[in-house]
């Protein structure tokens, strides 16, 4: 009985791992990061800085950039669906 368990159990674990996708995986090829095809909101705000999940975090990042002297003004534009906000700055 013990030899059957020793033979069957590893086979079950390997098949379960294959079904669940826990086994060997092929690494994904990283796509180059590019800015989304968005247009700036106002003249002079043509530097895309990134996206944020909420408008408040976008504003926090914009205010932090002004405080550090990285840019003079910013705008947070809502993305498609309204759940992402894109930070645009003047420099």
N, C-alpha and C positions, 0 to 999 in steps of 0.2 A: 504494500500500500504506500509506504513512504517513497519508494522509487518512482511510482506513478505520479505522486504529487510533485516530486522533484523534477520530473520530466514535463509535466503538463503546466505547472505554474509559470515557469519562465516563458513558455510559448504564449500563454494567456496574457502575460504582462507585455510582451513585445507586440502582440496583436492589438491590445488595448491602447498602447502608446501610438501605434500606427493609425488607429481609427481616430484618436483624439488629437493627433498632430503633435505629439510630444517628442517624437523621434527626430531624426536628422532633418534639418530644414535647409533650404537653399537660401543664402543671404540675399537680401533685396539690394538692387542696385540703387544707389542714392541719386535722386533726380537733382539737378542743379536748382538752387533756390533763386527764384526771380520774383520781383515785385508783381503783384497782381495788376491786371490791365485796368487800372483806375486812373481817372484824371484828377488833378489837384482841384480843390474847391475854389481857391482864389488865386489871383495873379501873384507870383512870387513865392507861392507855397508849392514848390515842385520837387521837394526832396521827400521821398517815401521812407518812413522810419520803421514801420512794422504794423502788426495788427494786435488788437486786444479784445478780450471777451466782453468787457463792459466799457461803457463810456467813461465811467469814473476812473478806471485804471488807465485809459488812454489820456485823460486829462491830467492824472497824476504824473505820467511819463512826460507829457508836454510841459507841465509846470517845473518838473525836475530839470529838464533840458534848459529852460529859461534861467533857472536859478544857477545852474552850472556854467551858463554863458555859451552853450552849444548853439542856440538859435534865439531869435528875437520874438517870433510868434509861431503859432501852430494852429492846426485845426484837426478835429476828429470827425472823420466822415464815416457814416454807417455803411456797412458792406451789404452784399446781397443777402436777403432774408432778415437783415437788421440785427443779427446776433454777433457780428464782428464789427469792430470799429478800427479804422485805419488812421494812423497818425501821419500827417503831412506837416512839414516845417519849411521855413524859408531858406535855411542853409544847413 
